[in-house]
Amino acid sequence: MPTHEPGRRDTGPSLEQILGLIAPGMLDVVVAPCGTAVPVAGVALHDPGEERDDGTWAATGLILLAVGVEVASPEAVDVLRAADRAGAAAVVMRRGGRGPRAALVEAAGRGRTALLARRPGQSWTEVLGVLRTALAHSAPAGADGAAGVAGLRLGDLSGLANTVADLVGGAITIEDPQSRVLAYSRLDHEPDPMRRLTILGQEVPRWRVVELRESGFFRTLWSTDGVVRLPADARYAERLAIAVRHGSEVLGSIWAAADGQPLAEDAAAALRTAARAAVPHLSHHQTWGRAAARAREGAVHALLKGDVRAAHEAGVATDRPYAVVVAEAYDVHDEQAVSTVTAGQRVLDVLALQAAAYRPGCVTARSGRRLYVLVPAGDGETGPARTLLATARSVPRSVVLAGAGPVAAGLSGLPASRETAELVVRVLRERAEGRPAGEVVSAVAAYDEVVAETTVLRLLDRVEPLWGSLSGPVHAMVEHDRAHGSAYGDSVAAYLDASCDTGTAARRLNVHPNTLRYRLRRARELFGVDPADPAVRLLAEVGLRLAARRPPRNASR
């Protein structure tokens, strides 16, 4: 007989509520003959071998996990029928690669028990833990006073931080027991230095942790259920903190800081409420959050490539317009330019947190040095990009280039928005490449601000394969420069960029005008590259731009 927690309820939250709280894509509803509004009393593991001799057992209102049973297996129908006789609200089986047999779907349609399928990649232990946490989270709001945070998806720590910030009237940070930042509320005001350091470093600075430990603050925080006050001093604003506990286990803490105005009078009471409401969220984060985040990030990438079926798993609403923002992050060193630096992963971490706090519904995914953000349309395409830029400017020795694509009316338009945002970032990167590191700064733009440059990039992308199969004077000049380290191509390119003004081009090249005139004359004599010829001028514009995409064989002049 399956076992479950003593004192289970015959009524409780609906199956729809439970499924709405867990990570998207973890469980699929195959058949729900009575709908998903049926009440759920608990969750239990089901072993078909433990039925009574007469083949019956009681499981009224339970979600049964049929461990070891696949929807395509011969015994699946018998397990489903037995669960239906026992009064189960739902039975969960492993999906497998073939999907459910027609006989199983038919049997489920004739019964009362919903048939759910567990997707590959999740363990039964994870499913059990998440479902039990969702049940605990679904307790009536009046039971713990947490009505203010009702409706948040289980594990939505950013949403929790923003909601608590509204209740407390301050800036919220949610941290794990090691003082690492899990989420923080949106930035409505310039943060004080400690909050800025904590957010940018994604953890409380080590020296501050030592300071709080030696003062006894952490000892008090971890040993009490109440709110602990850290008074304001000459450096930092007042803080309130409370531990989040599940029984005797400390899951983390919630911190509130004055955000442009004093904390509300009932801030301490609001924090106590928030700590109770945060228990299932932090418990979910411990048991499932990281794996769910990876799955959600994969779904976001699939959605950006055009797979609209991934919307649910990505946490994206199908009936809302979105814009795609792409940000590239770099760590810049004095001797390096943007084109040679490695990705600033710490900066991406900060930007992802900031994007999650920016507006409900924002989802993110990474790829190398890039962060992709899907933003529900609202205050203009560049709003979130400029918010990320403002955050990035606070990170020392970092550069962020952010581009905003146009708003996509439907999910099928997201790949085009992503492609446009990537083009905008390419424009910003090309502007930055070649500059001394000290002159490279973070930048943001929307497509309509760089239409001409993005159009040129598109044209060059189309022409590049053809160009490589051709030959001519420009090809000969480029190959000579690559083989001998000469600067004829650079000289012609600078001359054309300066609208054929020799003096301006010479200054940009840092050479004497007579030197530039000599190089231009030799380009005509050696290769037939004459900027005065319109056709040759056009070919030079195209060919030299394409040549600039490949590094020279040696850098000598």
Secondary structure, 3 states (H helix, E strand, C coil): CCCCCCCCCCCCCEHHHHHHHCCCCCEEEEECCCCCCCECCEEEEECHHHCCCCCCCCCCCEEEEEEEEECCCCCHHHHHHHHHHCCCCEEEEECCCCCCCHHHHHHHHHCCCEEEEECCCCCHHHHHHHHHHHHHHCCCHHHHCCHHHCCCCCCCHHHHHHHHHHHHCEEEEEECCCCEEEEECCCCCCCCHHHHHHHHHCECCHHHHHHHHHCCHHHHHHHCCCCEEECCCCCCCCEEEEEEEECCEEEEEEEEEECCCCCCCCHHHHHHHHHHHHHHHHHHHHHHHHHHHHHHHHHHHHHHCCCHHHHHHHCCCCCCCEEEEEEEEEECCCCCCHHHCCECHHHHHHHHHHHHHHCCCCEEEEECCEEEEEEECCCCCCHHHHHHHHHHCCCCCEEEEEEEEEEECCHHHHHHHHHHHHHHHHHHHHHHCCCCHHHCCCEEEEHHHCHHHHHHHHHHHHHHHHHCCCCCHHHHHHHHHHHHCCCHHHHHHHHHHCCCCHHHHHHHHCCCHHHHHHHHHHHHHHHCCCCCCHHHHHHHHHHHHHHCCCCCCCCCC
